[in-house]
Amino acid sequence: MKTLSIVTVVYNCLDGFKHTFNSICSQTFNDFEWIVIDGGSSDGTLEFIKKNKQHISTYISEPDNGIFDAMNKGIALCTGQWVTFMNAADAYKNKTTLSAVFSIENLQSYDFIYSDMFLIGQNNQPVRTIKAEKLTKHSITKGMIACHQGMFIRLEHCPKYNTKLNYQGDLDWTMTI
């Protein structure tokens, strides 16, 4: 069993997927499976996935009912101890990000961990930092205190996304944990 399952959702985002592909493949931590859920792309994304399938543990390409349906398909395929999402056009800060996460002291005593996020704009320029606040009933009412790209949850505690929501699915998902 792998330590981590990384789920990537993509739909007609070839350049963004290539960016995510390079970020994931460059990680120094490699005890993970990578699950790619493609919504039936027609822009060359699926061809790129197939060409590079040796780096991807599992992929499916079929229409879905939106991002949260696709993320649920990914969760259903996970076998790692931990789950995280790194969707098309998302990237880790550097090649040692996952190594840092999985070297946290007493990691076995946690079920859910999350981190700060950095929003990057055009030309890789930082736009702003999303500081991960302490998860409390009060802090969560202010909106997302962290984004799914910076969240890691033990598979046995990973809820499914509410597919009836068009927005705030991550907030609802976090409140379900």
Secondary structure, DSSP 8 states (H G I E B T S, - for coil): --SEEEEEEESS-HHHHHHHHHHHHT-S---EEEEEEE----SSHHHHHHHTGGG-SEEEE---SSHHHHHHHHHHH--SSEEEE--TT---SSTTHHHHHTT-TTGGG-SEEE--EEEE-GGG-EEEEE------HHHHTTS-SS-GGGEEEEGGG-----TT-SS-HHHHHHHH-
